């Protein structure tokens, strides 16, 4: 279940449409983009520090330690061109993504919550 509803659309040069939503806080920008990767529907979550794709079919993640901040330093938000360029980078470097099962994500998230306390 998606936490945000997509209220905006990015259109790529070849006319592909990517519905997305955005939010911001003092630390970062957050984008949630509806994508299809290898014929699987998913959501791409982007923050300043990295990104992950959550797949709709089994809830698994493909986690990337590729920080948009390295490509677009000191930006409070990303332009459509930035996001499309970053998505292209992820496609080129898909093999660097770490696969996490839904169970691993839960564990990872729970330990993250513990470390936040």
N, C-alpha and C positions, 0 to 999 in steps of 0.2 A: 504494500500500500504506500503510495507516494505521499510524502509529507507536504509537498507543495504542488499546486496545480500549475501547469504550464500556461503562462499568459503572454508569452512573446515568441517570436519565431526568427531564427537565423536562416537566411537563404544563401546557399553556397553558389559559387560561380556557375556550376552546371545545373542550377535550379533545384537542387535537393533542399528539402525543408527540414529543419530541426527545431521542434518546439522546445522552449526552455523557460526556466524561471530564474530569478536572481534574488539574492538578499545580501545584506552587508552588516558587519558590526565593526567595532573599533579595530579588530585584529586583521580582518580579511574580507574579501568578497567570497560569495558562494554561488556557484552556478549548478543547476541541475538540468542536464540536456538529454532529451529523448533520442536514443541512437539505436542502430542495428549493427551488430558486429558478428561476422561469420554467420549470418542468417539468424542471429539470436537478438531478441528485443532486450533492451536494457536502458538504465539511466547512468549517465556519466556525471559524477559529482566532482566539481572542480573547486578547490580552494587555493590560496596563495602557495601552500606548501606541497601540494601534490593532488592526486586524483584517484578515483577508483570507479570502475564500472560495476553496477549491480545488475545481474541478469534476472529477468522476470521469471524464467522457467524454473530455476532451482534456488534462487536467492544467493547464489555464489557471487563472489567478488573477484574482479581482476584489479589488483592494487598496484598503483604506479608511484614510485618515489621520484617522479619527474616534476620538479616544481615550476609552475608557470612563472613564479617570481624571478627565476633565472633568465627567462626569455624576455619578460616584460617587467623589469625592476621598477619599484617605486610607483606602481600604478594602483590607484584606489579601485579601479574597475577595469574590466577587459572589454575591448571593442569586439564586434562580430568577427572582424578580420583576425584579431588575437585568438579568439576561441577556435575558429576554423583552422588557423595555423597550428595551434596547440593540439587539436584533434588529429591533424595530419602527422604531427610528431609522434603521438601515441600509436597511430597505425604503423608508422615506420619502425617503432621500437616496441611493438606488441610483445615480443619475446622477453622483454625486461619485466613485464607485468607478473605479479605473483598471484597465483590462484588461491583463493581462500574459500572453503566450503561454507555453507550457511552456519554450520555448527562452529567452525573456526572463527567466523565473524562474530558470533555471539560471545564466544570465550574471549576473544580479542577485545570486544567492546566492554565486557564486564570487567576485565582487568584494567582497561582504560578508565572506566568509571571509578574503580577503586583507587587508581593512582591520582585521580583528580581530587579526591576527598582530602 
